[in-house]
Amino acid sequence: MPDLGPAVTTIIERCLAVRPGEDVVVIADNGTRRIGEALCDAAAAAQAEAVLTIMDPREVDGDEPPRPVA
């Protein structure tokens, strides 16, 4: 498995510019769980209120998530 650290740091710090106290919700499925956990951990390390939600995969990529996730 590749090291996700550099990519996750870029996403959280540069792309999203997560700041302390912000709310961050990461949505993943079982296939992307490892990435979701890494993003959630990095957001929490940036002192955001980070939550990870795992949902069942959609039949087609891009389909709307289930109502509780939306």
CORZI-V342994 format. One line per field, one symbol per residue. burial: I if it has 9 or more other ideal C-beta (glycine too) atoms within 8 Angstrom, else O. A space follows every 10 residues. Layout:
burial: ???
This chain:
burial: OOOIOOOIII IIIOOOOIOO OOOIOIOIIO OOIOIIIIII IIIIOIOIOI IIIOIOOIOO OOOOOOOOOO
